[in-house]
Amino acid sequence: MPVGRFGHSAVVYRSGMFVFGGWDGHDTLDDLYEFSVTTSQWYSVPGRGDVPQSRYRHSAVVYGCCMFVFGGVDKRQARFADLCEFSFDTRPVLSRIFFTGRLQR
């Protein structure tokens, strides 16, 4: 079961709610958990590869079969402008997406 937190993100995909990151009162978190609505149990989703840095106050959305996490801040309030992806179908890991370019204002 995940520790209590705030500033995390939570999205729903099929019968699961996925919770990423947040602040536990002492530090920022980089963990990903799934709550199964069917079994009423929490499952830790293991991290591998290029796992995003711990963060809170970020945004998350489900698009297609993926969860995307954007931005947030670390414990020193440094801001992130990265985009991370987690595929629900293949479940490799929540990983950073590298891109170049600038958004037009």
Contact map, one row per residue, 1 for C-alpha under 8 A:
111000000000000000000000000000000000000001110000000000000000000000000000000000000000000000000000000000000
111100000000000000000000000000001000000001010000000000000000000000000000000000000000000000000000000000000
111110000000000000000001000000000000000000000000000000000000000000000000000000000000000000000000000000000
011111000000000000000001000000000000000000000000000000000000000000000000000000000000000000000000000000000
001111110000000000000111100000000000000000000000000000000000000000000000000000000000000000000000000000000
000111110000000000000111000000000000000000000000000000010000000000000000000000000000000000000000000000000
000011111000000000001110000000000000000000000000000000011100000000000000000000000000000000000000000000000
000011111100000000111110000000000000000000000000000000011100000000000000000000000000000000000000000000000
000000111110000000111100000000000000000000000000000000001111000000000000000000000000000000000000000000000
000000011111000011110000000000000000000000000000000000000001000000000000000000000000000000000000000000000
000000001111100011100000000000000000000000000000000000000001110000100000000000000000000000000000000000000
000000000111111111000000000000000000000000000000000000000000010000000000000000000000000000000000000000000
000000000011111111000000000000000000000000000000000000000000010010000000000000000000000100000000000000000
000000000001111100000000000000000000000000000000000000000000000000000000000000000000000000000000000000000
000000000001111110000000000000000001110000000000000000000000000000000000000000000000000000000000000000000
000000000001111111000000000000000111110000000000000000000000000000000000000000000000000000000000000000000
000000000111101111100000000000000111100000000000000000000000000000000000000000000000000000000000000000000
000000000111100111110000000000011110000000000000000000000000000000000000000000000000000000000000000000000
000000011110000011111000000000011100000000000000000000000000000000000000000000000000000000000000000000000
000000011100000001111100000011111000000000000000000000000000000000000000000000000000000000000000000000000
000000111000000000111110000111110000000000000000000001110000000000000000000000000000000000000000000000000
000011111000000000011111000111000000000000000000000001111000000000000000000000000000000000000000000000000
000011110000000000001111111110000000000000000000000000110000000000000000000000000000000000000000000000000
001111000000000000000111111110000000000000000000000000000000000000000000000000000000000000000000000000000
000010000000000000000011111000000000000000000000000000000000000000000000000000000000000000000000000000000
000000000000000000000011111100000000000000000000000000000000000000000000000000000000000000000000000000000
000000000000000000000011111110000000000000000000000000000000000000000000001000000000000000000000000000000
000000000000000000001111011111000000000000000000000001110000000000000000011000000000000000000000000000000
000000000000000000011111001111100000000000000000000001110000000000000000000000000000000000000000000000000
000000000000000000011100000111110000000000000000001111100000000000000000000000000000000000000000000000000
000000000000000000011000000011111000000000011010000001000000000000000000000000000000000000000000000000000
000000000000000001111000000001111100000000011110000000000000000000000000000000000000000000000000000000000
010000000000000001110000000000111110000001111000000000000000000000000000000000000000000000000000000000000
000000000000000111100000000000011111000001111000000000000000000000000000000000000000000000000000000000000
000000000000000111000000000000001111100111100000000000000000000000000000000000000000000000000000000000000
000000000000001110000000000000000111111111100000000000000000000000000000000000000000000000000000000000000
000000000000001110000000000000000011111110000000000000000000000000000000000000000000000000000000000000000
000000000000001100000000000000000001111100000000000000000000000000000000000000000000000000000000000000000
000000000000000000000000000000000001111110000000000000000000000000000000000000000000000000000000000000000
000000000000000000000000000000000011111111000000000000000000000000000000000000000000000000000000000000000
000000000000000000000000000000000011101111100000000000000000000000000000000000000000000000000000000000000
110000000000000000000000000000001111000111110000000000000000000000000000000000000000000000000000000000000
100000000000000000000000000000001111000011111000000000000000000000000000000000000000000000000000000000000
110000000000000000000000000000111100000001111100000000000000000000000000000000000000000000000000000000000
000000000000000000000000000000111100000000111110000000000000000000000000000000000000000000001000000000000
000000000000000000000000000000010000000000011111000000000000000000000000000000000000000000001000000000000
000000000000000000000000000000110000000000001111101000000000000000000000000000000000000000001100000000000
000000000000000000000000000000000000000000000111111000000000000000000000000000000000000000011100000000000
000000000000000000000000000000000000000000000011111000000000000000000000000000000000000000001010000000000
000000000000000000000000000000000000000000000001111100000000000000000000000000000000000000000011000000000
000000000000000000000000000001000000000000000011111110000000000000000000000000000000000000001111000000000
000000000000000000000000000001000000000000000000011111000000000000000000000000000001000000000111000000000
000000000000000000000000000001000000000000000000001111100000000000000000000000000000000000000000000000000
000000000000000000001100000111100000000000000000000111110000000000000000010000000000000000000000000000000
000000000000000000001110000111000000000000000000000011111100000000000001111000000000000000000000000000000
000001110000000000001110000110000000000000000000000001111100000000000001110000000000000000000000000000000
000000111000000000000100000000000000000000000000000000111110000000000011100000000000000000000000000000000
000000111000000000000000000000000000000000000000000000111111000000001111100000000000000000000000000000000
000000001000000000000000000000000000000000000000000000001111100000001111000000000000000000000000000000000
000000001110000000000000000000000000000000000000000000000111110000111100000000000000000000000000000000000
000000000010000000000000000000000000000000000000000000000011111000111000000000000000000000000000000000000
000000000011100000000000000000000000000000000000000000000001111111110000000000000000000000000000000000000
000000000000000000000000000000000000000000000000000000000000111111110000000000000000000000000000000000000
000000000000000000000000000000000000000000000000000000000000011111000000000000000000000000000000000000000
000000000000100000000000000000000000000000000000000000000000011111100000000000000000001110000000000000000
000000000000000000000000000000000000000000000000000000000000011111110000000000000000111110000000000000000
000000000010000000000000000000000000000000000000000000000001111011111000000000000000111100000000000000000
000000000000000000000000000000000000000000000000000000000001111001111100000000000011110000000000000000000
000000000000000000000000000000000000000000000000000000000111100000111110000000000011100000000000000000000
000000000000000000000000000000000000000000000000000000000111000000011111000000011111000000000000000000000
000000000000000000000000000000000000000000000000000000001110000000001111100000111110000000000000000000000
000000000000000000000000000000000000000000000000000000111110000000000111110000111000000000000000000000000
000000000000000000000000000000000000000000000000000000111100000000000011111111110000000000000000000000000
000000000000000000000000000100000000000000000000000001110000000000000001111111110000000000000000000000000
000000000000000000000000001100000000000000000000000000100000000000000000111111000000000000000000000000000
000000000000000000000000000000000000000000000000000000000000000000000000111111000000000000000000000000000
000000000000000000000000000000000000000000000000000000000000000000000000111111100000000000000000000000000
000000000000000000000000000000000000000000000000000000000000000000000000111111110000000000000000000000000
000000000000000000000000000000000000000000000000000000000000000000000011110011111000000000000000000000000
000000000000000000000000000000000000000000000000000000000000000000000111110001111100000000000000000000000
000000000000000000000000000000000000000000000000000000000000000000000111000000111110000000000000000000000
000000000000000000000000000000000000000000000000000000000000000000000110000000011111000000000001110000000
000000000000000000000000000000000000000000000000000000000000000000011110000000001111100000000001110000000
000000000000000000000000000000000000000000000000000100000000000000011100000000000111110000000111100000000
000000000000000000000000000000000000000000000000000000000000000001111000000000000011111000000111100000000
000000000000000000000000000000000000000000000000000000000000000001110000000000000001111100111110000000000
000000000000000000000000000000000000000000000000000000000000000011100000000000000000111111111100000000000
000000000000100000000000000000000000000000000000000000000000000011100000000000000000011111100000000000000
000000000000000000000000000000000000000000000000000000000000000011000000000000000000001111100000000000000
000000000000000000000000000000000000000000000000000000000000000000000000000000000000001111110000000000000
000000000000000000000000000000000000000000000000000000000000000000000000000000000000011111111000000000000
000000000000000000000000000000000000000000000001000000000000000000000000000000000000011001111100000000000
000000000000000000000000000000000000000000001111101000000000000000000000000000000000011000111110000000000
000000000000000000000000000000000000000000000011001100000000000000000000000000000001111000011111000000000
000000000000000000000000000000000000000000000000111100000000000000000000000000000001110000001111100000000
000000000000000000000000000000000000000000000000011100000000000000000000000000000111100000000111110000000
000000000000000000000000000000000000000000000000000000000000000000000000000000000111100000000011111000000
000000000000000000000000000000000000000000000000000000000000000000000000000000000110000000000001111100000
000000000000000000000000000000000000000000000000000000000000000000000000000000000000000000000000111110000
000000000000000000000000000000000000000000000000000000000000000000000000000000000000000000000000011111000
000000000000000000000000000000000000000000000000000000000000000000000000000000000000000000000000001111100
000000000000000000000000000000000000000000000000000000000000000000000000000000000000000000000000000111110
000000000000000000000000000000000000000000000000000000000000000000000000000000000000000000000000000011111
000000000000000000000000000000000000000000000000000000000000000000000000000000000000000000000000000001111
000000000000000000000000000000000000000000000000000000000000000000000000000000000000000000000000000000111
